[in-house]
Amino acid sequence: MTRKIIALLLGLALLLGCLGIGAHAADSPAVSRVVSTFYGEGAQGFHWYTDADCASEVVIGSKTYTGTSVKQQGLYAHSVVAEGLAAGAVYTYKIGDYEGSFKTDPGRGTSINFIVTGDVQASDEDGFAHSAAVVGKAWEYFPQSDFTVTLGDHTNDCTNEQWDLYFDAFKSVHQKAAFVPISGNHDGMLRWNWFRNMFTLKEQPNMTNRTGVYYSFDYGDAHFAVLNTNDMLPMSMQQRNWLINDMSQSDAKWKIVFMHKAPYSAGNDALLPGNLLLRRALLPIFDQLGIDLVMYGHDHQYYRSVPVKGDKPVEAIYVDPVDRPGFIDYPDGRGTVYILPGAACDKRYPIHDNMLPAIEACAAKHEEPGKSVFTNISIEGDTLTYKAYTFVPGEANATPYDTLTLQKTQFSQPDPNFKPLPTDFFTTFLRHMWNFVSELFSVVVFDYIGEGLLWGLLGGLLG
Protein backbone atom coordinates (compact mmCIF):
# COMPACT_ATOMS: atom_id res chain seq x y z
CA MET A 1 0.00 0.00 0.00
CA THR A 2 2.80 2.37 0.95
CA ARG A 3 4.53 1.84 -2.40
CA LYS A 4 1.27 2.57 -4.25
CA ILE A 5 0.80 5.82 -2.34
CA ILE A 6 4.38 6.90 -3.06
CA ALA A 7 3.96 6.02 -6.74
CA LEU A 8 0.68 7.97 -6.85
CA LEU A 9 2.31 11.02 -5.28
CA LEU A 10 5.26 10.87 -7.67
CA GLY A 11 2.92 10.60 -10.65
CA LEU A 12 0.90 13.57 -9.40
CA ALA A 13 4.08 15.63 -8.94
CA LEU A 14 5.22 14.75 -12.46
CA LEU A 15 1.82 15.74 -13.88
CA LEU A 16 1.84 19.07 -12.08
CA GLY A 17 5.37 19.74 -13.32
CA CYS A 18 4.37 19.05 -16.91
CA LEU A 19 1.45 21.44 -16.53
CA GLY A 20 3.81 24.17 -15.36
CA ILE A 21 2.31 24.18 -11.84
CA GLY A 22 4.28 24.37 -8.62
CA ALA A 23 8.04 24.47 -8.28
CA HIS A 24 8.81 24.43 -12.02
CA ALA A 25 7.01 27.74 -12.62
CA ALA A 26 8.52 29.28 -9.51
CA ASP A 27 12.03 28.36 -10.67
CA SER A 28 11.72 30.19 -14.02
CA PRO A 29 14.12 33.18 -13.89
CA ALA A 30 12.39 36.57 -13.83
CA VAL A 31 13.21 38.79 -16.83
CA SER A 32 14.32 42.41 -16.50
CA ARG A 33 15.74 45.24 -18.63
CA VAL A 34 13.56 44.25 -21.59
CA VAL A 35 13.82 46.43 -24.69
CA SER A 36 13.17 46.05 -28.43
CA THR A 37 15.18 47.83 -31.12
CA PHE A 38 15.26 48.14 -34.91
CA TYR A 39 17.64 45.66 -36.51
CA GLY A 40 17.20 46.15 -40.24
CA GLU A 41 14.55 45.54 -42.88
CA GLY A 42 11.95 43.13 -41.55
CA ALA A 43 13.93 42.45 -38.38
CA GLN A 44 13.61 43.45 -34.73
CA GLY A 45 16.13 43.06 -31.94
CA PHE A 46 15.28 42.10 -28.36
CA HIS A 47 17.44 42.29 -25.26
CA TRP A 48 16.82 41.39 -21.64
CA TYR A 49 18.47 40.07 -18.48
CA THR A 50 17.94 37.19 -16.05
CA ASP A 51 19.80 36.30 -12.87
CA ALA A 52 20.18 32.67 -13.99
CA ASP A 53 20.95 31.23 -17.39
CA CYS A 54 17.99 29.92 -19.39
CA ALA A 55 16.69 29.71 -22.95
CA SER A 56 16.68 32.96 -24.93
CA GLU A 57 13.20 32.98 -26.46
CA VAL A 58 10.84 35.65 -27.76
CA VAL A 59 7.29 34.73 -28.70
CA ILE A 60 5.58 36.78 -31.43
CA GLY A 61 2.15 35.46 -32.31
CA SER A 62 2.47 31.72 -32.77
CA LYS A 63 6.19 31.80 -33.55
CA THR A 64 9.09 31.51 -31.13
CA TYR A 65 12.41 33.16 -32.00
CA THR A 66 15.58 31.99 -30.26
CA GLY A 67 18.90 33.66 -29.58
CA THR A 68 21.91 33.59 -27.30
CA SER A 69 22.97 34.69 -23.84
CA VAL A 70 26.25 35.85 -22.31
CA LYS A 71 27.29 36.44 -18.74
CA GLN A 72 27.58 40.14 -17.99
CA GLN A 73 28.39 41.69 -14.61
CA GLY A 74 27.14 38.62 -12.72
CA LEU A 75 23.87 38.39 -14.70
CA TYR A 76 22.83 36.85 -18.03
CA ALA A 77 22.22 39.12 -21.02
CA HIS A 78 19.90 37.61 -23.65
CA SER A 79 19.80 38.68 -27.29
CA VAL A 80 17.32 37.63 -29.98
CA VAL A 81 16.74 38.87 -33.52
CA ALA A 82 13.31 38.22 -35.07
CA GLU A 83 13.47 38.24 -38.87
CA GLY A 84 10.91 37.96 -41.66
CA LEU A 85 8.48 40.49 -40.13
CA ALA A 86 5.89 42.22 -42.30
CA ALA A 87 6.29 45.91 -43.16
CA GLY A 88 4.06 48.43 -41.41
CA ALA A 89 2.72 45.93 -38.90
CA VAL A 90 2.09 46.25 -35.17
CA TYR A 91 3.41 43.23 -33.27
CA THR A 92 2.97 42.11 -29.69
CA TYR A 93 5.73 40.01 -28.17
CA LYS A 94 6.24 38.03 -24.96
CA ILE A 95 9.43 37.29 -23.05
CA GLY A 96 8.52 35.22 -19.99
CA ASP A 97 5.69 37.13 -18.32
CA TYR A 98 6.71 40.43 -19.99
CA GLU A 99 4.62 41.78 -22.88
CA GLY A 100 5.45 44.62 -25.23
CA SER A 101 4.71 45.88 -28.73
CA PHE A 102 6.44 47.57 -31.66
CA LYS A 103 5.71 48.83 -35.17
CA THR A 104 7.83 47.80 -38.13
CA ASP A 105 8.98 50.20 -40.84
CA PRO A 106 5.91 51.04 -42.97
CA GLY A 107 8.07 51.83 -46.02
CA ARG A 108 8.36 54.82 -48.32
CA GLY A 109 5.41 57.17 -48.77
CA THR A 110 4.02 56.63 -45.26
CA SER A 111 3.67 59.31 -42.58
CA ILE A 112 5.63 58.70 -39.38
CA ASN A 113 6.24 60.43 -36.06
CA PHE A 114 8.54 59.78 -33.13
CA ILE A 115 9.58 61.12 -29.73
CA VAL A 116 13.08 62.42 -28.96
CA THR A 117 14.49 63.47 -25.58
CA GLY A 118 17.88 64.44 -24.26
CA ASP A 119 19.88 62.86 -21.45
CA VAL A 120 18.34 60.83 -18.61
CA GLN A 121 21.63 60.75 -16.63
CA ALA A 122 20.17 59.89 -13.23
CA SER A 123 21.78 58.28 -10.20
CA ASP A 124 18.87 57.44 -7.91
CA GLU A 125 15.25 56.35 -8.04
CA ASP A 126 13.87 59.92 -7.90
CA GLY A 127 16.08 61.00 -10.80
CA PHE A 128 15.00 58.15 -13.03
CA ALA A 129 11.35 58.72 -12.09
CA HIS A 130 11.71 62.38 -13.14
CA SER A 131 13.05 61.53 -16.62
CA ALA A 132 10.53 58.71 -17.10
CA ALA A 133 7.70 61.10 -16.26
CA VAL A 134 8.94 63.49 -18.95
CA VAL A 135 9.02 60.77 -21.61
CA GLY A 136 5.69 59.44 -20.34
CA LYS A 137 4.15 62.87 -20.82
CA ALA A 138 5.49 62.91 -24.38
CA TRP A 139 3.64 59.64 -25.04
CA GLU A 140 0.52 61.12 -23.48
CA TYR A 141 0.69 64.02 -25.96
CA PHE A 142 1.71 61.87 -28.93
CA PRO A 143 0.21 58.40 -28.33
CA GLN A 144 0.53 57.34 -31.97
CA SER A 145 4.31 57.72 -32.02
CA ASP A 146 6.22 54.99 -33.81
CA PHE A 147 9.30 54.86 -31.55
CA THR A 148 11.25 56.64 -28.81
CA VAL A 149 14.76 58.12 -29.00
CA THR A 150 17.03 59.02 -26.06
CA LEU A 151 20.17 60.89 -27.08
CA GLY A 152 22.61 59.15 -24.74
CA ASP A 153 23.58 59.02 -21.06
CA HIS A 154 20.89 56.63 -19.87
CA THR A 155 22.53 56.50 -16.44
CA ASN A 156 25.11 58.57 -14.59
CA ASP A 157 27.58 55.92 -13.42
CA CYS A 158 26.71 52.89 -15.58
CA THR A 159 26.30 50.40 -12.73
CA ASN A 160 24.01 47.39 -12.40
CA GLU A 161 21.98 49.25 -9.80
CA GLN A 162 21.47 52.27 -12.05
CA TRP A 163 20.59 50.23 -15.14
CA ASP A 164 18.01 48.36 -13.04
CA LEU A 165 16.56 51.69 -11.91
CA TYR A 166 16.53 52.96 -15.49
CA PHE A 167 14.66 49.97 -16.90
CA ASP A 168 12.26 49.84 -13.97
CA ALA A 169 11.37 53.51 -14.47
CA PHE A 170 11.09 53.24 -18.26
CA LYS A 171 9.29 49.88 -18.42
CA SER A 172 5.98 51.36 -19.62
CA VAL A 173 7.80 53.44 -22.25
CA HIS A 174 9.70 50.45 -23.64
CA GLN A 175 6.54 48.33 -23.66
CA LYS A 176 4.82 50.79 -26.02
CA ALA A 177 7.24 50.77 -28.95
CA ALA A 178 10.74 50.22 -30.26
CA PHE A 179 13.57 52.18 -28.68
CA VAL A 180 16.45 53.94 -30.45
CA PRO A 181 19.39 54.17 -28.00
CA ILE A 182 22.47 56.36 -28.47
CA SER A 183 25.68 55.75 -26.57
CA GLY A 184 26.62 58.67 -24.31
CA ASN A 185 29.91 59.27 -22.55
CA HIS A 186 28.31 58.07 -19.29
CA ASP A 187 27.34 54.85 -21.11
CA GLY A 188 30.61 54.05 -22.87
CA MET A 189 33.66 56.11 -21.92
CA LEU A 190 35.80 53.91 -19.63
CA ARG A 191 32.75 51.65 -19.24
CA TRP A 192 33.59 49.18 -21.97
CA ASN A 193 30.95 46.83 -23.37
CA TRP A 194 28.17 48.07 -21.08
CA PHE A 195 26.16 49.77 -23.85
CA ARG A 196 26.44 46.96 -26.39
CA ASN A 197 25.33 44.49 -23.69
CA MET A 198 22.18 46.49 -22.94
CA PHE A 199 20.70 46.49 -26.46
CA THR A 200 20.55 44.20 -29.48
CA LEU A 201 21.75 46.40 -32.34
CA LYS A 202 23.13 45.66 -35.80
CA GLU A 203 26.56 47.02 -35.03
CA GLN A 204 29.25 47.52 -37.63
CA PRO A 205 32.63 45.75 -37.34
CA ASN A 206 34.91 48.12 -35.42
CA MET A 207 37.61 47.55 -32.82
CA THR A 208 36.18 50.42 -30.75
CA ASN A 209 32.59 49.12 -30.43
CA ARG A 210 33.19 48.40 -26.76
CA THR A 211 32.64 52.14 -26.13
CA GLY A 212 29.30 52.11 -27.95
CA VAL A 213 27.58 51.10 -31.17
CA TYR A 214 26.82 52.93 -34.41
CA TYR A 215 24.08 51.71 -36.72
CA SER A 216 21.35 52.87 -39.11
CA PHE A 217 17.77 52.07 -40.07
CA ASP A 218 14.98 53.17 -42.41
CA TYR A 219 11.58 54.27 -41.23
CA GLY A 220 9.02 55.75 -43.61
CA ASP A 221 10.58 58.40 -45.85
CA ALA A 222 13.57 58.88 -43.56
CA HIS A 223 16.95 57.23 -43.16
CA PHE A 224 18.48 57.45 -39.69
CA ALA A 225 22.13 57.06 -38.72
CA VAL A 226 23.07 56.69 -35.06
CA LEU A 227 26.68 57.64 -34.27
CA ASN A 228 28.98 56.64 -31.43
CA THR A 229 30.81 59.78 -30.30
CA ASN A 230 32.87 57.73 -27.81
CA ASP A 231 34.59 56.00 -30.73
CA MET A 232 38.04 57.64 -31.02
CA LEU A 233 39.41 61.16 -30.76
CA PRO A 234 37.66 62.72 -32.53
CA MET A 235 36.01 59.85 -34.46
CA SER A 236 37.55 56.87 -36.22
CA MET A 237 37.86 56.88 -39.99
CA GLN A 238 36.04 53.55 -39.88
CA GLN A 239 32.94 55.23 -38.54
CA ARG A 240 33.27 58.34 -40.72
CA ASN A 241 33.62 56.24 -43.87
CA TRP A 242 30.74 54.02 -42.78
CA LEU A 243 28.52 57.10 -42.40
CA ILE A 244 29.47 58.32 -45.88
CA ASN A 245 28.80 54.88 -47.39
CA ASP A 246 25.55 54.46 -45.50
CA MET A 247 24.00 57.82 -46.35
CA SER A 248 25.33 57.95 -49.92
CA GLN A 249 23.53 54.73 -50.80
CA SER A 250 20.18 55.70 -49.28
CA ASP A 251 17.23 56.80 -51.42
CA ALA A 252 15.31 58.27 -48.47
CA LYS A 253 13.83 61.75 -48.80
CA TRP A 254 15.00 62.76 -45.34
CA LYS A 255 18.41 62.07 -43.82
CA ILE A 256 18.67 62.36 -40.04
CA VAL A 257 21.59 61.78 -37.66
CA PHE A 258 21.38 61.07 -33.92
CA MET A 259 24.50 61.41 -31.76
CA HIS A 260 25.46 62.29 -28.20
CA LYS A 261 28.13 64.99 -28.11
CA ALA A 262 27.10 68.46 -29.19
CA PRO A 263 28.56 70.15 -32.30
CA TYR A 264 26.53 73.32 -31.62
CA SER A 265 26.11 74.45 -28.00
CA ALA A 266 27.95 76.38 -25.30
CA GLY A 267 27.85 73.88 -22.47
CA ASN A 268 30.55 72.66 -20.10
CA ASP A 269 32.57 70.88 -22.81
CA ALA A 270 32.17 73.39 -25.66
CA LEU A 271 35.79 74.60 -25.45
CA LEU A 272 37.45 71.23 -24.83
CA PRO A 273 39.69 69.88 -27.63
CA GLY A 274 37.58 66.74 -28.09
CA ASN A 275 34.46 68.73 -28.88
CA LEU A 276 36.23 71.11 -31.27
CA LEU A 277 37.91 68.17 -33.00
CA LEU A 278 34.54 66.44 -33.41
CA ARG A 279 33.18 69.55 -35.15
CA ARG A 280 36.15 69.56 -37.51
CA ALA A 281 35.59 65.88 -38.28
CA LEU A 282 31.83 65.78 -38.77
CA LEU A 283 30.53 69.14 -40.01
CA PRO A 284 32.12 68.79 -43.49
CA ILE A 285 30.72 65.25 -43.78
CA PHE A 286 27.20 66.43 -42.86
CA ASP A 287 27.50 69.13 -45.51
CA GLN A 288 28.79 66.65 -48.09
CA LEU A 289 25.95 64.21 -47.44
CA GLY A 290 23.15 66.79 -47.34
CA ILE A 291 22.00 65.76 -43.87
CA ASP A 292 18.72 67.49 -43.05
CA LEU A 293 18.66 67.22 -39.27
CA VAL A 294 21.21 66.40 -36.56
CA MET A 295 19.97 65.86 -32.99
CA TYR A 296 22.23 65.36 -30.00
CA GLY A 297 22.42 65.54 -26.19
CA HIS A 298 25.33 65.82 -23.73
CA ASP A 299 24.95 69.53 -22.89
CA HIS A 300 21.81 70.00 -20.80
CA GLN A 301 20.56 73.17 -22.46
CA TYR A 302 18.45 74.00 -25.52
CA TYR A 303 19.84 74.86 -28.95
CA ARG A 304 18.19 75.01 -32.37
CA SER A 305 20.10 76.32 -35.35
CA VAL A 306 18.98 77.89 -38.56
CA PRO A 307 19.95 75.81 -41.60
CA VAL A 308 23.76 75.66 -41.56
CA LYS A 309 26.40 74.91 -44.16
CA GLY A 310 30.12 75.47 -43.92
CA ASP A 311 29.65 76.35 -40.25
CA LYS A 312 27.67 79.42 -41.33
CA PRO A 313 23.98 80.26 -41.56
CA VAL A 314 22.55 79.52 -44.98
CA GLU A 315 21.45 82.67 -46.75
CA ALA A 316 18.40 83.32 -48.90
CA ILE A 317 16.07 81.16 -46.82
CA TYR A 318 12.40 82.00 -47.14
CA VAL A 319 10.89 82.65 -43.72
CA ASP A 320 7.37 83.99 -43.24
CA PRO A 321 6.65 84.22 -39.50
CA VAL A 322 3.32 85.99 -40.06
CA ASP A 323 1.47 83.54 -42.26
CA ARG A 324 3.35 80.35 -41.38
CA PRO A 325 5.23 80.56 -38.08
CA GLY A 326 8.43 78.55 -38.07
CA PHE A 327 8.10 77.63 -41.76
CA ILE A 328 11.37 77.24 -43.67
CA ASP A 329 11.63 76.15 -47.29
CA TYR A 330 14.98 75.02 -48.62
CA PRO A 331 16.19 72.76 -51.45
CA ASP A 332 18.75 70.00 -51.09
CA GLY A 333 22.25 71.11 -50.25
CA ARG A 334 21.05 74.26 -48.52
CA GLY A 335 21.88 73.39 -44.98
CA THR A 336 21.50 71.19 -41.91
CA VAL A 337 19.43 72.03 -38.85
CA TYR A 338 21.14 71.17 -35.54
CA ILE A 339 19.00 70.62 -32.44
CA LEU A 340 19.97 70.00 -28.83
CA PRO A 341 16.54 69.37 -27.26
CA GLY A 342 17.37 70.15 -23.64
CA ALA A 343 17.40 67.19 -21.26
CA ALA A 344 14.85 64.79 -19.84
CA CYS A 345 16.55 64.91 -16.44
CA ASP A 346 16.51 67.67 -13.82
CA LYS A 347 20.22 68.43 -14.24
CA ARG A 348 20.92 71.53 -16.36
CA TYR A 349 24.00 73.36 -17.66
CA PRO A 350 24.33 77.13 -18.00
CA ILE A 351 25.25 78.72 -21.33
CA HIS A 352 28.86 79.86 -21.21
CA ASP A 353 29.78 83.21 -22.70
CA ASN A 354 32.99 81.85 -24.25
CA MET A 355 31.94 80.03 -27.40
CA LEU A 356 32.81 79.80 -31.05
CA PRO A 357 31.29 82.76 -32.91
CA ALA A 358 29.69 80.28 -35.34
CA ILE A 359 27.64 78.74 -32.54
CA GLU A 360 26.05 82.08 -31.71
CA ALA A 361 25.73 83.13 -35.36
CA CYS A 362 23.93 79.92 -36.33
CA ALA A 363 21.49 79.91 -33.40
CA ALA A 364 17.77 80.36 -33.96
CA LYS A 365 17.05 79.60 -30.28
CA HIS A 366 19.66 79.06 -27.58
CA GLU A 367 18.81 79.14 -23.90
CA GLU A 368 18.49 77.09 -20.75
CA PRO A 369 14.71 76.76 -20.32
CA GLY A 370 14.85 75.83 -16.63
CA LYS A 371 12.62 72.81 -17.22
CA SER A 372 12.88 69.38 -18.77
CA VAL A 373 12.06 69.12 -22.48
CA PHE A 374 10.51 66.52 -24.76
CA THR A 375 10.10 66.75 -28.52
CA ASN A 376 8.08 65.13 -31.28
CA ILE A 377 8.92 64.94 -34.97
CA SER A 378 6.46 64.04 -37.70
CA ILE A 379 7.37 63.43 -41.34
CA GLU A 380 4.75 63.48 -44.05
CA GLY A 381 6.18 63.35 -47.55
CA ASP A 382 8.09 66.56 -48.17
CA THR A 383 7.26 68.13 -44.78
CA LEU A 384 9.02 67.64 -41.44
CA THR A 385 7.39 69.19 -38.37
CA TYR A 386 9.27 69.54 -35.10
CA LYS A 387 7.63 70.43 -31.78
CA ALA A 388 9.26 70.93 -28.37
CA TYR A 389 7.54 71.14 -24.99
CA THR A 390 8.77 71.95 -21.50
CA PHE A 391 7.42 69.92 -18.63
CA VAL A 392 7.72 69.75 -14.85
CA PRO A 393 6.86 66.28 -13.48
CA GLY A 394 3.89 66.51 -11.17
CA GLU A 395 2.17 69.21 -13.19
CA ALA A 396 -0.85 68.35 -15.30
CA ASN A 397 0.24 69.79 -18.63
CA ALA A 398 3.32 70.45 -20.72
CA THR A 399 3.96 73.88 -22.27
CA PRO A 400 4.66 74.45 -26.00
CA TYR A 401 8.20 75.75 -26.24
CA ASP A 402 9.50 75.68 -29.81
CA THR A 403 8.40 74.60 -33.26
CA LEU A 404 9.89 74.30 -36.73
CA THR A 405 8.60 73.09 -40.07
CA LEU A 406 10.96 72.13 -42.88
CA GLN A 407 9.67 71.83 -46.42
CA LYS A 408 11.88 70.08 -48.94
CA THR A 409 11.42 70.65 -52.63
CA GLN A 410 14.21 68.41 -53.94
CA PHE A 411 15.44 65.02 -52.87
CA SER A 412 18.85 63.50 -53.50
CA GLN A 413 19.24 60.09 -55.07
CA PRO A 414 22.03 57.54 -54.63
CA ASP A 415 24.94 57.95 -57.02
CA PRO A 416 25.08 54.77 -59.16
CA ASN A 417 28.83 55.30 -59.59
CA PHE A 418 29.54 55.68 -55.87
CA LYS A 419 32.37 53.46 -54.67
CA PRO A 420 32.16 52.58 -50.98
CA LEU A 421 35.05 53.76 -48.83
CA PRO A 422 37.08 51.25 -46.78
CA THR A 423 35.76 50.62 -43.27
CA ASP A 424 38.33 48.21 -41.83
CA PHE A 425 40.63 49.38 -39.05
CA PHE A 426 44.01 48.69 -40.63
CA THR A 427 43.21 50.37 -43.96
CA THR A 428 41.83 53.48 -42.29
CA PHE A 429 44.18 53.92 -39.31
CA LEU A 430 46.95 55.84 -41.07
CA ARG A 431 44.37 58.14 -42.64
CA HIS A 432 42.84 58.64 -39.21
CA MET A 433 46.21 59.69 -37.74
CA TRP A 434 46.83 62.12 -40.59
CA ASN A 435 43.39 63.66 -40.16
CA PHE A 436 43.86 63.85 -36.40
CA VAL A 437 47.11 65.84 -36.76
CA SER A 438 45.65 68.20 -39.36
CA GLU A 439 42.40 68.68 -37.42
CA LEU A 440 44.28 69.30 -34.18
CA PHE A 441 46.41 71.91 -35.97
CA SER A 442 43.24 73.62 -37.22
CA VAL A 443 41.71 73.62 -33.74
CA VAL A 444 44.83 75.18 -32.18
CA VAL A 445 45.46 77.76 -34.91
CA PHE A 446 41.95 78.73 -35.96
CA ASP A 447 39.82 78.05 -32.87
CA TYR A 448 42.03 78.52 -29.82
CA ILE A 449 44.25 81.27 -31.26
CA GLY A 450 42.28 82.70 -34.17
CA GLU A 451 38.96 82.86 -32.33
CA GLY A 452 40.54 83.61 -28.95
CA LEU A 453 39.14 80.53 -27.20
CA LEU A 454 42.39 79.57 -25.49
CA TRP A 455 41.98 82.00 -22.60
CA GLY A 456 38.41 80.91 -22.07
CA LEU A 457 39.54 77.29 -21.92
CA LEU A 458 42.34 78.06 -19.46
CA GLY A 459 40.00 80.17 -17.35
CA GLY A 460 37.48 77.35 -17.23
CA LEU A 461 40.10 74.76 -16.31
CA LEU A 462 41.69 76.94 -13.63
CA GLY A 463 38.42 78.37 -12.35
Secondary structure, DSSP 8 states (H G I E B T S, - for coil): -HHHHHHHHHHHHHHHHHTT-THHHHHS---EEEEEEEEETTEEEEEEEESS----EEEETTEEEE-EEEEETTEEEEEEEE-S--TT-EEEEEETTEEEEEE----TT--EEEEEE----B-SHHHHHHHHHHHHHHHHH-TT-SEEEE-S-SBSS--HHHHHHHHHHTHHHHHHSEEEE---HHHHTT-TTTGGGTS-------TTGGG---EEEEETTEEEEE--TTSSSS--HHHHHHHHHHHHT---SEEEEE-SS-SS--STTTTSHHHHHHHHHHHHHHHHHT--EEE--SSSSEEEE--EETTEE-SS-EE-TTTSTTEEEE-TTS-BEEEEE--SSS------S---HHHHHTEEEEE--SSEEEEEEEEETTEEEEEEEEE-TTSS--EEEEEEEEEES------TT------SHHHHHHHHHHHHHHHHHHIIIIIIIIS--HHHHHHHHH-
